[in-house]
Amino acid sequence: MRLVSVKRTNFISPLGHLQQNCAFFALSNADSLINADDAYGAINQIREAVILSPSFKVIRSAGRIILLDGSRWLWRNLTRKLRGKLKNQADT
């Protein structure tokens, strides 16, 4: 029995390249949606990006959006709610 070595390359087929570009476009839309305070729309865009191209680059970029922009969105909304509660307590 003879073993055959397989050379691995970083070649992406044209269809895979197109899918990856579309996935990055969806991630940029997700970033814009988080900045516009639409977290549910951003989650859907991230989900579609990962389904479209489950490559490492896309998953890494999705993780960055979730961790960095998602935490900023959460902090922004928490501070708004706390300011509103503090303002209501000061009024009474």
Z-matrix of the N, CA and C atoms (Angstrom, degrees):
N
C 1 1.443
C 2 1.524 1 108.88
N 3 1.304 2 116.16 1 130.17
C 4 1.447 3 121.98 2 -176.60
C 5 1.522 4 109.81 3 -108.13
N 6 1.311 5 117.06 4 131.21
C 7 1.456 6 121.50 5 178.13
C 8 1.525 7 109.61 6 -86.87
N 9 1.304 8 114.90 7 138.98
C 10 1.455 9 120.69 8 179.87
C 11 1.517 10 107.89 9 -110.17
N 12 1.305 11 115.95 10 127.40
C 13 1.463 12 118.59 11 177.79
C 14 1.526 13 109.24 12 -87.12
N 15 1.292 14 114.88 13 141.47
C 16 1.454 15 121.04 14 -179.67
C 17 1.519 16 108.21 15 -113.69
N 18 1.303 17 115.26 16 126.13
C 19 1.460 18 119.90 17 178.92
C 20 1.522 19 108.60 18 -86.58
N 21 1.324 20 116.87 19 123.87
C 22 1.460 21 121.31 20 178.85
C 23 1.520 22 109.27 21 -91.65
N 24 1.295 23 114.27 22 138.07
C 25 1.469 24 119.58 23 178.55
C 26 1.519 25 108.37 24 -127.99
N 27 1.291 26 115.81 25 168.70
C 28 1.457 27 121.71 26 176.73
C 29 1.522 28 111.11 27 -95.22
N 30 1.311 29 116.29 28 25.51
C 31 1.459 30 120.86 29 -178.33
C 32 1.520 31 110.17 30 -70.74
N 33 1.320 32 115.83 31 130.38
C 34 1.459 33 121.94 32 173.99
C 35 1.526 34 106.72 33 -115.23
N 36 1.304 35 116.38 34 130.69
C 37 1.462 36 119.45 35 179.38
C 38 1.527 37 109.27 36 -64.58
N 39 1.327 38 117.45 37 159.45
C 40 1.473 39 119.19 38 179.07
C 41 1.526 40 112.87 39 -57.07
N 42 1.331 41 117.06 40 -37.38
C 43 1.456 42 119.53 41 178.54
C 44 1.530 43 110.62 42 -67.61
N 45 1.329 44 117.14 43 -40.78
C 46 1.462 45 120.69 44 177.22
C 47 1.515 46 111.94 45 -64.11
N 48 1.333 47 116.20 46 -37.78
C 49 1.466 48 120.63 47 178.31
C 50 1.525 49 110.26 48 -65.50
N 51 1.322 50 116.27 49 -40.48
C 52 1.457 51 120.77 50 178.31
C 53 1.532 52 110.68 51 -65.28
N 54 1.326 53 116.17 52 -42.49
C 55 1.464 54 119.84 53 178.84
C 56 1.519 55 110.66 54 -63.68
N 57 1.322 56 117.13 55 -39.72
C 58 1.458 57 120.31 56 179.47
C 59 1.528 58 110.70 57 -66.25
N 60 1.323 59 117.71 58 -39.46
C 61 1.465 60 120.47 59 177.12
C 62 1.524 61 110.96 60 -63.90
N 63 1.332 62 117.06 61 -41.54
C 64 1.460 63 120.43 62 177.66
C 65 1.528 64 110.98 63 -64.99
N 66 1.332 65 116.58 64 -36.65
C 67 1.460 66 120.25 65 178.20
C 68 1.528 67 110.59 66 -65.23
N 69 1.330 68 117.32 67 -41.11
C 70 1.464 69 119.65 68 178.11
C 71 1.526 70 111.47 69 -67.95
N 72 1.325 71 117.05 70 -32.08
C 73 1.460 72 120.05 71 175.00
C 74 1.530 73 110.01 72 -65.22
N 75 1.335 74 116.82 73 -41.41
C 76 1.468 75 120.52 74 177.23
C 77 1.525 76 110.44 75 -63.88
N 78 1.332 77 117.35 76 -36.97
C 79 1.471 78 119.73 77 178.25
C 80 1.525 79 111.39 78 -68.59
N 81 1.321 80 117.31 79 -35.55
C 82 1.468 81 117.97 80 176.73
C 83 1.527 82 110.33 81 -68.65
N 84 1.347 83 116.73 82 -34.01
C 85 1.466 84 119.50 83 173.97
C 86 1.524 85 110.52 84 -64.50
N 87 1.324 86 117.03 85 -39.84
C 88 1.461 87 121.00 86 178.67
C 89 1.521 88 110.76 87 -62.19
N 90 1.314 89 116.65 88 -40.75
C 91 1.461 90 120.96 89 178.03
C 92 1.523 91 110.59 90 -61.80
N 93 1.324 92 116.66 91 -43.20
C 94 1.464 93 120.82 92 178.59
C 95 1.526 94 111.36 93 -65.63
N 96 1.331 95 116.59 94 -38.54
C 97 1.463 96 120.20 95 -179.70
C 98 1.527 97 111.74 96 -67.62
N 99 1.325 98 117.09 97 -37.83
C 100 1.477 99 119.33 98 177.32
C 101 1.520 100 109.59 99 -64.32
N 102 1.334 101 117.22 100 -41.75
C 103 1.462 102 119.86 101 178.98
C 104 1.522 103 112.10 102 -67.38
N 105 1.342 104 117.45 103 -21.85
C 106 1.465 105 121.97 104 176.93
C 107 1.524 106 111.66 105 -94.78
N 108 1.334 107 117.99 106 13.56
C 109 1.472 108 125.66 107 178.08
C 110 1.526 109 113.48 108 63.70
N 111 1.315 110 117.48 109 33.60
C 112 1.465 111 121.43 110 174.78
C 113 1.530 112 108.17 111 -114.85
N 114 1.328 113 115.63 112 82.08
C 115 1.460 114 120.44 113 -175.67
C 116 1.522 115 111.80 114 -69.79
N 117 1.319 116 117.40 115 -37.09
C 118 1.469 117 119.53 116 -178.43
C 119 1.532 118 111.34 117 -66.69
N 120 1.305 119 116.98 118 -40.25
C 121 1.460 120 120.15 119 175.55
C 122 1.521 121 111.51 120 -63.78
N 123 1.329 122 116.55 121 -38.74
C 124 1.464 123 120.57 122 178.76
C 125 1.523 124 111.00 123 -65.97
N 126 1.326 125 117.00 124 -40.39
C 127 1.467 126 120.10 125 178.31
C 128 1.526 127 110.23 126 -62.44
N 129 1.323 128 117.05 127 -41.37
C 130 1.465 129 119.98 128 178.21
C 131 1.526 130 111.66 129 -64.88
N 132 1.319 131 117.66 130 -39.37
C 133 1.464 132 120.41 131 178.48
C 134 1.531 133 110.83 132 -65.54
N 135 1.336 134 116.89 133 -41.19
C 136 1.466 135 120.50 134 178.60
C 137 1.516 136 110.13 135 -64.35
N 138 1.318 137 117.29 136 -42.17
C 139 1.461 138 121.54 137 178.71
C 140 1.534 139 110.63 138 -60.60
N 141 1.314 140 116.52 139 -45.54
C 142 1.464 141 120.02 140 179.86
C 143 1.533 142 111.52 141 -65.20
N 144 1.326 143 117.35 142 -36.61
C 145 1.464 144 120.61 143 179.04
C 146 1.527 145 111.03 144 -64.01
N 147 1.326 146 116.52 145 -43.08
C 148 1.465 147 119.50 146 -178.72
C 149 1.526 148 110.62 147 -71.10
N 150 1.326 149 117.44 148 -35.89
C 151 1.467 150 120.08 149 176.81
C 152 1.527 151 109.86 150 -66.35
N 153 1.321 152 117.11 151 -40.19
C 154 1.454 153 121.32 152 -177.25
C 155 1.525 154 112.00 153 -67.22
N 156 1.323 155 117.16 154 -43.85
C 157 1.461 156 120.36 155 -179.11
C 158 1.527 157 109.01 156 -143.80
N 159 1.331 158 117.73 157 94.22
C 160 1.468 159 119.76 158 -178.58
C 161 1.529 160 112.83 159 -81.54
N 162 1.321 161 116.88 160 43.74
C 163 1.465 162 120.29 161 178.27
C 164 1.531 163 109.73 162 -82.09
N 165 1.319 164 114.91 163 165.18
C 166 1.462 165 120.16 164 -178.40
C 167 1.527 166 111.23 165 -63.31
N 168 1.332 167 117.43 166 -39.56
C 169 1.465 168 120.61 167 -178.82
C 170 1.527 169 111.53 168 -62.53
N 171 1.328 170 116.44 169 -41.62
C 172 1.461 171 120.54 170 -178.95
C 173 1.524 172 109.93 171 -68.86
N 174 1.325 173 117.15 172 -43.87
C 175 1.465 174 120.43 173 -179.38
C 176 1.527 175 110.52 174 -65.50
N 177 1.333 176 116.94 175 -38.76
C 178 1.470 177 120.36 176 177.60
C 179 1.525 178 110.81 177 -63.95
N 180 1.325 179 116.86 178 -42.88
C 181 1.467 180 120.25 179 178.87
C 182 1.522 181 111.39 180 -66.72
N 183 1.327 182 117.20 181 -38.11
C 184 1.467 183 120.69 182 177.30
C 185 1.527 184 110.24 183 -64.06
N 186 1.314 185 116.99 184 -41.08
C 187 1.462 186 120.45 185 177.22
C 188 1.509 187 112.65 186 -62.44
N 189 1.324 188 116.36 187 -39.51
C 190 1.470 189 119.75 188 177.35
C 191 1.522 190 111.45 189 -63.75
N 192 1.329 191 115.90 190 -41.47
C 193 1.468 192 118.95 191 179.15
C 194 1.516 193 110.19 192 -64.39
N 195 1.327 194 116.31 193 -43.93
C 196 1.468 195 119.65 194 -179.16
C 197 1.519 196 110.82 195 -64.00
N 198 1.327 197 117.12 196 -45.93
C 199 1.465 198 119.88 197 -175.96
C 200 1.523 199 113.01 198 -73.07
N 201 1.310 200 116.65 199 -48.03
C 202 1.467 201 118.82 200 -174.53
C 203 1.522 202 112.65 201 -81.07
N 204 1.329 203 116.66 202 -58.43
C 205 1.465 204 119.25 203 -177.36
C 206 1.519 205 111.90 204 -72.00
N 207 1.327 206 116.60 205 -34.74
C 208 1.463 207 119.56 206 178.30
C 209 1.517 208 112.26 207 -64.98
N 210 1.324 209 116.72 208 -39.22
C 211 1.465 210 118.88 209 178.73
C 212 1.529 211 110.76 210 -69.90
N 213 1.345 212 116.83 211 -36.34
C 214 1.465 213 119.18 212 175.30
C 215 1.532 214 111.27 213 -63.70
N 216 1.347 215 116.72 214 -41.18
C 217 1.463 216 121.56 215 178.19
C 218 1.522 217 110.39 216 -62.64
N 219 1.328 218 116.59 217 -44.52
C 220 1.466 219 120.48 218 179.97
C 221 1.527 220 110.55 219 -63.71
N 222 1.317 221 117.49 220 -44.77
C 223 1.463 222 121.04 221 179.52
C 224 1.524 223 111.01 222 -62.43
N 225 1.335 224 116.65 223 -41.97
C 226 1.459 225 121.16 224 179.85
C 227 1.529 226 110.87 225 -61.76
N 228 1.320 227 117.24 226 -44.76
C 229 1.461 228 120.52 227 -178.57
C 230 1.524 229 112.15 228 -71.26
N 231 1.319 230 117.54 229 -36.69
C 232 1.472 231 119.77 230 177.57
C 233 1.519 232 111.32 231 -65.40
N 234 1.325 233 116.77 232 -41.84
C 235 1.464 234 118.43 233 179.84
C 236 1.523 235 111.32 234 -66.93
N 237 1.338 236 117.25 235 -35.38
C 238 1.473 237 119.26 236 176.02
C 239 1.525 238 111.08 237 -62.64
N 240 1.327 239 116.49 238 -45.08
C 241 1.461 240 119.73 239 -179.01
C 242 1.524 241 110.95 240 -65.90
N 243 1.329 242 116.87 241 -40.34
C 244 1.461 243 119.46 242 179.04
C 245 1.526 244 111.81 243 -66.54
N 246 1.328 245 116.20 244 -39.06
C 247 1.465 246 119.08 245 177.05
C 248 1.519 247 111.07 246 -63.05
N 249 1.330 248 116.17 247 -40.23
C 250 1.457 249 120.30 248 178.26
C 251 1.517 250 111.58 249 -63.96
N 252 1.336 251 117.56 250 -41.45
C 253 1.470 252 120.66 251 178.95
C 254 1.518 253 111.01 252 -67.63
N 255 1.337 254 117.09 253 -41.40
C 256 1.451 255 119.78 254 179.15
C 257 1.525 256 111.29 255 -66.03
N 258 1.316 257 115.85 256 -36.52
C 259 1.464 258 119.62 257 178.67
C 260 1.529 259 110.21 258 -67.42
N 261 1.348 260 117.26 259 -40.58
C 262 1.474 261 120.91 260 177.66
C 263 1.515 262 111.74 261 -64.82
N 264 1.330 263 117.91 262 -37.80
C 265 1.461 264 121.30 263 178.49
C 266 1.521 265 110.75 264 -69.49
N 267 1.324 266 117.77 265 -34.52
C 268 1.466 267 120.88 266 179.78
C 269 1.520 268 110.46 267 -71.49
N 270 1.339 269 116.99 268 -31.01
C 271 1.466 270 120.59 269 179.99
C 272 1.516 271 111.83 270 -71.93
N 273 1.328 272 118.04 271 -29.01
C 274 1.470 273 119.84 272 -177.47
C 275 1.497 274 112.29 273 -87.73
